[in-house]
Amino acid sequence: MAADFALVSRYPLTKPFGMDFGKKIFGVSVSPPTIGFNVKSSATRAVMHTLLESKKEDRLGLDIVTETELTEKGFLGLRKTKLVCTVGPACCSYHQLEKLALGGMNVARLNMCHNSKDWHQDVIRKIKKLNLEKGFCVSVMIDTEGSQIHVADHGAPSSLKAEDGSIWYFTTEKFDGCRPFTIQASYEGFAQGIKEGDELVVDGGMATFEVIERIGNDLRCKCIDSGLLLPRAKLSFWRDGKLVEKHNELPTLSTKDWSDIEFGITEGVDFIAMSFVKDADAVKHLKNYLSTKNKFIKVLAKIESLESLHKLEEIVEACDGVMAARGDLGVEIPLEQIPTVQQEIIDLCRQLNKPVIVASQLLESMIEYPTPTRAEVADVSEVVRQYADALMLSGESAVGSYGEKALSVLRTASARMELWSREQPPVLLRELGSSLPDQIAEQTCNCAAQMANNLGVDAILVYTRHGQMASLLSRNRPNPPVFAFTNEETTQMALNLQWGVVPVLVDLSDDMEGNIDKTTHLLKSKGMLKQGDAVLIVSDVIATPTVFQSLQVKIYSIVWNLCSEAASSSASFLLKIPYFLDKMDGWTSDGANGVVDGSCWGSGFGTIGEKLRGLKGSGEKPKETGQG
């Protein structure tokens, strides 16, 4: 089948099937996105209000924000890069969370380093209430604290200034409150292996100290580069221009982390992000633990240390997704290496089909100011160009004064760059599948994505129970959005992090024709799917012991069916392209005519676009036999 689909590349279409994408997308005029800060226009709010007031049974299991964007912009106007917001004191009320959800927040992140469990529980329940009552689809992620051996705190409620030449004492002694020129380290062995003359760097260069004396487990240091000392600062040690690597026996997940994980399980979170992952074993241990609890919570590995970079591939293979925490990572590697390391992490995650979030300091200045720097916008755009699955706000939303505006910047900047990046050449992806069913699914999705691009379809519809094929389609970064219809809420929430995937919760049956008819009818009834719009359909929801690949082109009820030989296996996959056209003169619509055997087209799938364009233009009726 892969060989047949590869032939499609011989027929690239600028305006497929007579559809004009120059001025309108999905029947709606679309102007190029611009960087702006209006969270939602009054017209958009009016559309949302109308959708919310509609009968629940008439609504798709589609989140209200995507449904509104579809109504306004059409399929090809949808943003594909997902947005993650850290929830903190600045945005924890029900009203503030609703504003972030309206602004495009796909995942809400809770940092377990801060606030109490009661506070986190309250936020989680507010988000779930918003999803239930307001029609949003916002997933919840908790981020563990980890065994933070290189964290220090001065005890003051805000930052302190370290001046050049001032002497500071870094101690493991536990005390309450704040002492002058004293920093409390969190780990008793933090100074192990450190020598006089070594440099102690705070938060990747916010301030720098020289070690002038070691006193037991404590250090006496002189400030040689003045700067701000924030609460819970990250420490790193450097010698002769290189990071002093320190190995410890502390587990990746601390006792507090396990308590937080149990809390997350109880509250029904969708993602758990593991901090300071050193190897794949810790990830596997947590995933095994969750499986014993029968919980389908996705485990994300945070790449934020030199140790994690050394074992990057094994960590990515073991986890369900990755967060590239550039802030902490920048403490342990030279600054000039961060861009290339970021690109390597994103590329590896895509190759191994794992979603990746790029986090830390994307719009750092917007913690205090209402507009970003131009360099920050360029940074965001570069992450989008590299095809990261998601962008994340940290302090910008958690404690900043302009969280909604920061989210708006991410949304508009990513939408603009996505339009431009459609012109980039495809990436050669490695083969992942080991079993025959997995290989079939992978090849089906690879070819479907290529076909969707070459034929210029408006959207890809995938029917999936566990999200595998939706994820494989996303990996190819197709131009049209991927609508993933599933009857599993856990799958819907997990797919919220996948690039270009719009998860839709619906009741699925083993009758694929019934599933397709029901969902396309809903799309058409809402004015989202119109005559002249092309959609490609992929599915793994088929109750049959036979593997077969099928391609169908639908013109109303006229069906052209091109099938390959059936093979025996334990799984099956279906590939279709319904194409909705105006009724043609001389063509019947009862399905009795127009059935053509695929073998009559010789090399098969590669000629579909050409045949459809030719037949549509000529009004010729398809023949039942012979050359088409």
N, C-alpha and C positions, 0 to 999 in steps of 0.2 A: 504494500500500500504506500509506503514511504516513497518508493521509486515513482509510482504513478503521480502522487501529489507534487513531487519535485518538478514535474513538467509544467506545473502552473506558473513557475517563474518565467517561462518563455512568453507569457502573455500579461505583462504589467499593464494596468489600466489607470490612466490619469482621471478619466471620468467614466467609471464603469457603468454599463447598462444605460447610458444616457443620463445618469444622475449628475447633477451639477452641484459640486461642493464649493464653488467659487464664492457665492454670496450667501448661501443658506446651508445650515447644517441641520439635518433631520426636520426640514420644513420650517425652521426658525432662523431668522437673521441673527448672525452672531458677529459682534465687533470684537477685535482683538482685545484681550484682557490688558488692563493697565494697572500699575501699582497704585493702590488707593487704600483708604482706610475706612470707608463707609461699610460697616459690617453687613448690613442688608438694606436694600432700598425699600421704600414704602410699598412699591408694587410687589416685590418679592414677599414681604410680610403678608400682604393681602392674599397672595397665592397660597402661602403656608396656612393661613387661617382657614381658607376655603377647604384645603385638603384635610385639615384636622377636624373640620366640622362634618366631613363626608361620613357616610355610614361605614362602620368598621369592616363589615363583611364585603364591601365594595372596594376596599383598599388593598393594594398589593402589600405583601409583607416586606415592603421597601421603606427605608428610613425616610422621614419627611423631608430632610435636606436634599437628598439625592432626587427624590420625586419632584421637588420644586425646581432643581437645576435641570432635570430632564424636560420639564414643561417649558422652561425658559430658553434653554440652549440646545436641547437635543442630545442624542447619544455622543456625538463627537465633541461636544462642548464640555463634557464631564472631566473634572480633575481626577488624575490617576494616582498622584502621590498622596499617601495618607499622612494625617497630622495627629501628633500625640501632644497632649498638654499635661504638664505637671500641676496637680491641684495643691494649693497651699492656702494660707490665710487670706490672700488677696482675691480668691475666686471660689470659695467653698460654700457660698450660700446657694440655695435652690435657684434663685433668679440669675446669679452669676454663672452657674453651671449651664443653665439653659442658654444663656447668651453665647457661651463657648460652643455648645452643641450646634446652635444655629449658625455659628461662624465656621463650622466644618470640622470640629474636633471628632476624630474617629475613635481614639483611645484616650482614656483618662488615666494618668499615672499617679500613684500614691507612693511617696518616698517614706519607707518605714523608719528612716533615721530620725524623722521629726514627728511630733504630735503623738497623742495617745491612741490606743486602739478604739476607744469610744469615739474619738474625732474621726478616725478613718472609717469606722462603721457607719457613722452618720453620713459621710460623703458618699460611700458606696450605695447606701439605700436611697439617697437622693438621686443618684445617677440611674439606678434601676427604676425608680418611680418616673423619671423623665422618659425613659425608654417605653415604659408601659403606658403612661397616660398621654404623652405628647407625640409618640410615634418616632422617637429617635432610635438610633442603633449605635450606642457608644459602649465600647468594651472597657473593662476595668483591668488595670495592671498594678500589681504591687511590686515594689523594688526593695529587695532585702538590703540590710545594712552591711552584711558581710563581716569578716574578721579584719577590721580596719586597723592594721598594725602600725600604719604610718599617719595616724590622725592625731592632731593636738588641738587643745582648746585653751584660750586665755581666761575664760570664765566671764568675760564681760558680755553684756547684751548686744553690743555692736562692735564694729571694727576698732582696732588700735593702730596707732602709727609707730613704726619702728624707725628711728632716726639713725643716720650714719654714725658709727662709732659707739653707739649705745650697747651695753652689755646685758644679755638676756640669759635666763636660766631655764633650761628644758629638763623637766623632772618627771619621774613616774609616781611621785608622791600624790596621794589622793587628798583633795581638799575642796571645800565649798567656797563659792564666790570667786573673787579676783584678787590676785596678789601683784604688786608692782613688778614689772619686768620678769614675769614668771609665766611659763607655758607648761601646761600639764599634758604629757604624752599618754596615749591610751593603752600602750603595750609596754610591759616591763622590759622586754628585750629590744626596744626600738634602737638603742645605741650600740647594740652588739656588733663588733667588727669595725666600729667607727674609730678613726684616728685623728689626732690633732692635725690641723691643716685642711681637713676635709671641709667641703662646703655643704651647708644645710639650706636647701631651697624650699621656700614656702609657696604652695599653690602654683607650681610651675614658673615661679619668677616674680611673684608679687613682692617678695622681699628675700634677701639672701644673707646668710650668716656664715662666719668662719668659726669652726670649732677650735677653741683656744685651750680647753681643758676638759678632761673626762674625770668625773667624780663618781665612782661606782657605776650605777646605771644611768646617771644623769650627765648632762652636758652643759658646759658654760661656753657661751658663744658671743661673738662680736658682730654687730650688723655692718655689713660692707656694701649693701645695696638697699637703701631705705624703701619702705613701702607699707602697705596696709596689711594687717594681720586680721583675717576674718575669723569668726567663730568656727570651730571644727575645721581647721585648715589641714591640707594634705602636705606631708613632709616627704622630701626625698634627699638622698645624700649623693654627692658627686665627688669624684677624685680624679684629678688629671683630665678633666673634660669628659669623663665617662660615669655613667650611673653605677653606684655601688650596689650590686645585686645582693639581696638578702633572702636567705631561705629559712623558712620557719615551719614548724610542725602543726601550726594551727589549722583546723579544718576550714574549708571554704564557707560552710554554713555554721554559724555560731548557735549557741543555745537560744539566744534571742531570735535568730533567724527562723529556727524550727517552730518557735512559738508563733511568729508572724505568719509562717506558712500554714499552720493549723488554722489560724484566724482567717486567712485567705480562702482556705477550703470551705470553712463554715459559711463564709459570706458569699461564696460562689463567684470568685474572681475568674477572669478569663486567661490572664497571663501572670507568670511569676518571673521577674527578672533577677538573676543571680549576680551579685556583685563580687568583684575580685576573683573571677574564675581562673584557676591555675591550670586545670587539665580537664579531660573529658570524664574522668571517674566521678567527680562531684555532680556533674550534670546527669549522668546515667543513674546515679544513686537517687537523686530527687525524682527523676522520671519514673523509676521503678516504684518508688514510694507512692507516687500519685496513682500509678496503675493499680496498686493493691487497694487503694481507696475508691477505685472505679471513677476517678475524676479525670475528665478530659481537659485539663488545664495545660496550656502550652508553656514550655520552659524556655526563656530567653537567656543567653549567656552574654554578660557585659564584658566587652574587650576593653580593658582599662589598665593593663599592666604589661610589663615586658615579658613576664612569664606566660601570659596568655598569647602573646604574639609568637613565642617560640613554638607553641602547640596549637596554632590557630586552626589548621585544617581538621585535626581530630576533635577539637571543641565544636566547630561548626557542624561537623557530621553528626555529633551526638545530640546537639540541641535542636529546638524547634524554630529558633530564630536568634538574631544577634542584635545587640545594641553597641554601636561604636561610640564609646564615651570619650570624646576627644579631650575633655577637660582633664580628667585623671590620667589619660594616656599621655597627654602632653607633658605631664610632670616627669614621666619616666623615659621619654625618648626626646632627642633634639627637635626643636620646633620645626626645622626645615624638613624633617622626615614625615611630619603629620599628613600633608597632602597625599603623598605617595602611599603611605600606610592606609589611609582612608580609602583610596581607590582600590587597593589590593583586597581589603576587607569586603567592600561592596561587590567586586568582581567574583570573589570566591563564594560569597553567599548566593549570588545568582547562579553560578555554575552548579552548586550543590542544592539549589532550589530551597533556600531558607530566607525568609524575609529579614531585612536589615534596616534598623533605625539608626540614623545619624543624629547624635545628640551633642549638646554642650556648646554654649556661646554662639549659637546661630545669630541671635539678635540681642546680644548682651546689653548693648547701649539702651535698648528699649525698656530695661528695668527702670530707668530714670527719665528717659526722654520719649516723646510721642512719635518720633520718626527714627528710622534706622539710619546707619551710615551706608553710603553707597557700596563700601567694601563688604558690609554684611549681606546686602542684597545679592552682590556678586557671589558670595560664598554659598548662599542658599541656592542660587541658580546652578552653581557648579555641582552641588550635591544632587540636584534634580537631573542634570545632564548625565551624571554618572549612573542614573537609574536606581538610586536607593529607593527602597519601598516606602520609607516614612521619614519625616522630619519631626524633631521633638523640641518643644519649648520647655525650659527648666525654670530658672528664676524669673524669666520674662512673664510667665503666667502665674507662678506660685506666689511671688512676693512683689512683682512689678506693678506699677501704676497703670500700665497700658497693655494688659494682657490681650484684650479683644483686638486692639490695633495690631499687635504683634502677630496674632493668628491670621488677621486679614492680609498682612504682608506675606506670610508664608503661602497663603492660598493663592493670591494674585501672582506672586513671583513664580510659583511652581506651575501654575496654569500657563503662563506665558512661555516658560522654558519648555514645557511639554509640547507645545505647538511647534517650536523650532526643532526640537530633538527628533521629531518624526522623520526628518531627512537623514538621520544617521544610519550608516550601513548596519545590517544585522550582525550579531555576535555569534561565532561558532560555539555551540554548547556541547559539553561533554555528555556522553551517554551515562545515565544513572541506573536504569532498570537492570535487575539481575534475573528476575523470573520472567517468564513469557508474558503473563498479564501486565506486569509493570512496563515491560518493553513496548507492548502494544499501546498502552495508555500514553506513554511518553511520545512515541512516534505519531500517534493520532493527534496529540496536542501540538507537537512541533509543526506538523503539516497543516493543521487547522489554522494556526496563527499565521503561517506563511500565506495560506490561501486567503485568509481574511484581509491581509494587507494587499495582496496582489489584485484581488477582486474589489477591493474598496468597500467592503460591507460596513454597515452602520454599527453593528454590535455583534458580539458573540454571546450566545445563551448556552450555559452549561448546567446540566441537571446532575447533582452530585449529593451523595449522602455524607461523605467524610471530607470532601474538599480537595481530594488529590488532583483531579483533573483541572479544577479551577486554578490550583497552585501551579500546575505544569503549564497551563496557558499563560498565566501571569509571568512566569519565568521567561517566556519569549518576548515579553513587552510588545504585544500587538498594538497597532494604531487604534482600533475600536475598543471600547470598554468591554469587560467580561462580566456578564450578569450571571451570578451563581445562584441557582434555585436549589434550596435544600430544605429538608423537613427536620433538620437537627439544629436546635438553637446554639449548641456548642460549636458546630461548624460555622454557623453564621457569624458568631462573635470572633472566632479564630481568623476567618477570612477578612476581617476588618483591617488587618495589617498587611494584606497582600496588595501589591501595586496593581492598579487598574481593575481590581475586582470589586463589584458591587454585590454584596451578599443579600439574598432575598429569601425570607422564611415563608415557605408554602407547604401545603400538604402534597406529598408526592405518592404516586401509586406505581405499580409495576407496569402499568399501561403507558408507554412513552407517548403514543399519539394523544392520549387523554391529557397527559401532563403538558404537552406542547400546546394543544388546543386551548386548555384552560389559561395558561400563562400568557399566550399571545392574545387571546381574547381580552384579558384584563388590560394588557398594554394598549391594545387598540381602543378599548372603551375609554381609557384615560387620555386618548389623543397622543400617546407616546409613540405608537407604532402606526405608520400611515402607508397608504399605497405608494409604491415606489421605493420603500425602505427595504434594505436587504439585511437579513440576519443569518448568521451561521450557528448551527446547533450541534452541541457535543453532549454526550451523556454516558454515564456509567451506571445508570439506574435501569437495568434490564434484567428481568427474571428469566434467564435461559441458560442452559449448560453449554451453549454453543457460542464460540467467538465468531463474530462477523463484523465486517466494516461495510457501512451503507452510506451512500451519498444521495440525497434527494434534492431536487430543485422543484419548489412548488410555485405554480402560478395559479393562485386561488386553489381549486381542487384538482388541477391538472398535475400529475406527478410523473417526473422522469426519474427512474430508479436505476442507479448504477451500482452493482454489487460485485464484490470479489468473492472468491470461494470461501466457504465456511470451514473452520478448523475447530477441532475439539479442544476444549480447555475449561477451566473453572470460572472464567470471568468473561465479560463481553463489553464491547464499547460501540456506541452508535455515533455516526457523524452525519449531519444533515445540513443542507443550506435551503431554508425556505426563502423564496424571493417574491415579494408581494408587488404585482404589477397591475396596471389598469387592464380591464378585460379587453382582449383583442378580437377584432372582427373575424368571424369564421372559426373561433376556438370555442369548444364546448366547455362547460364548467361543472359537469357532473362526474368527472373523473373517469369516464368510460373511454375517452380517447387520450391520445398524447403520451402513451407509455412506450418508452424506447429502451431497448436493451443496450447496456453500456458497451458491449463488445462491438456494436456497430460504429463506434467512434474510434476504433483502432487503438491509439495510444491512450485513450480514456480521459482522465480527469483534466488534463491540460487544456482541452478544447472547450470546456464548459462556458467560459466567459465569451469566447468567440462565437459559439453556437447561439447562445442567448441573445447577444447583441445583433447577430445576423437575422435571427428569427423575429426578434422584436421589431426590427426595422422593416422587414419585408412582409410581415403578417403571414408568413408561411406556416402551414399546419405541420406539426411533427409527424414523421412517418412511423408506422408500427414496426416495420422491418426495413432492412437495407441500410445504405449509408445515409446518416442524418444530415 
